[in-house]
Amino acid sequence: MSDHHVYKKVEVVGSSKKSIEDAIENAIAECSKNLRNIEWFEVQETRGHVVDGKVGHYQVVLKIGFKIEGS
């Protein structure tokens, strides 16, 4: 077993009509379909799309951290 690990981070944008939390969960769920060993996320930015004076979508920019397999 290795006494160190190597990680990589990717940047993604999650969105939701419901909430910021849902946007985060949507992004992580989608990333989990293609990335293994996800260990953390960092919220970099939050924003939204306004439609007719109301929130149309919440958007959250995330960095997803995952361990490189074998490290």
Beta strands, then each sheet from edge to edge (+ up, - down):
strand 1: 7-16
strand 2: 38-51
strand 3: 54-67
sheet 1: 1+ 3- 2+
end
